[in-house]
């Protein structure tokens, strides 16, 4: 379960009071983004597989599943995480001109 630290200052205490707050959904607000990869008819299966592996550091088997989903459904959610991480993943996928989009949950 993901969580984040909420720091609050009170006038009576010289140091910050730290409270741990957990989201009931199991994800925090920073992980509310996803990278969607779209089919483009320009790249080979192997090119897409290799770029997915490079972008999300996954196994070949997982990359093949994403590639097949892109081919059959037209898109695949290949990554979920923080906006910064999604931008990095999207940037790597787009190095070979793959079509991506970052969406919010």
C-alpha positions in Angstrom: 0.0 0.0 0.0 1.4 3.4 -1.0 1.4 6.2 1.5 2.8 9.7 1.9 3.9 11.8 4.8 1.9 14.9 5.8 3.9 17.5 7.7 2.1 20.0 9.8 3.4 22.9 11.8 1.9 24.0 15.1 2.6 27.2 17.0 3.3 25.3 20.2 5.9 22.9 18.9 9.3 24.0 17.6 9.6 21.0 15.3 7.2 19.7 12.7 4.7 17.1 13.7 4.7 14.2 11.2 1.6 12.2 10.5 1.5 9.1 8.3 -1.6 9.2 6.1 -2.6 6.3 3.9 -5.0 6.4 1.0 -7.8 3.9 1.2 -7.4 3.1 -2.5 -3.8 2.0 -2.0 -2.4 4.6 -4.3 -1.3 8.1 -3.6 -2.0 11.2 -5.6 1.4 11.1 -7.2 0.7 7.7 -8.8 -2.5 8.8 -10.6 -1.1 8.7 -14.1 -0.7 6.2 -16.9 1.2 5.9 -20.2 -1.0 4.6 -23.1 0.8 3.3 -26.1 -1.2 3.4 -29.4 -1.0 1.2 -32.5 0.6 2.9 -35.5 1.2 0.3 -38.3 4.7 1.8 -38.8 6.8 -0.3 -36.4 7.5 -4.0 -36.3 6.6 -6.1 -33.4 10.2 -6.5 -32.4 10.9 -2.8 -32.5 7.9 -2.2 -30.2 8.9 -5.0 -27.8 12.5 -3.8 -27.5 11.4 -0.2 -26.9 8.9 -1.2 -24.2 11.6 -3.3 -22.5 13.9 -0.2 -22.6 11.1 2.1 -21.3 9.7 0.1 -18.4 12.5 -2.4 -17.7 10.2 -5.4 -18.0 10.6 -8.9 -19.2 10.3 -9.8 -22.9 7.2 -11.7 -22.1 5.5 -8.7 -20.6 6.6 -6.5 -23.4 5.2 -9.0 -25.9 1.8 -9.0 -24.1 1.7 -5.2 -24.3 2.6 -5.3 -28.0 0.0 -7.8 -28.8 -2.6 -5.8 -26.9 -1.6 -2.7 -28.9 -1.9 -4.6 -32.1 -5.3 -6.2 -31.3 -7.0 -3.5 -29.3 -5.3 -0.4 -30.7 -3.8 0.6 -27.4 -2.3 -0.7 -24.1 -1.6 0.9 -20.7 2.1 0.1 -20.5 2.9 2.0 -17.3 1.3 3.6 -14.3 3.0 5.9 -11.8 4.0 9.5 -11.0 3.8 12.2 -13.7 7.6 12.4 -13.8 8.0 8.7 -14.3 5.3 8.7 -16.9 7.0 11.5 -18.8 10.3 9.5 -18.7 8.6 6.3 -20.0 6.7 8.2 -22.7 9.9 10.0 -23.8 11.7 6.6 -24.2 8.9 5.1 -26.2 8.7 8.2 -28.4 12.5 7.9 -29.2 11.5 5.7 -32.1 8.3 7.7 -32.9 5.8 5.5 -31.1 2.5 7.2 -30.3 1.9 7.7 -26.6 -0.4 9.7 -24.3 -0.3 10.3 -20.6 -3.7 10.1 -18.9 -4.9 10.7 -15.4 -6.9 8.1 -13.5 
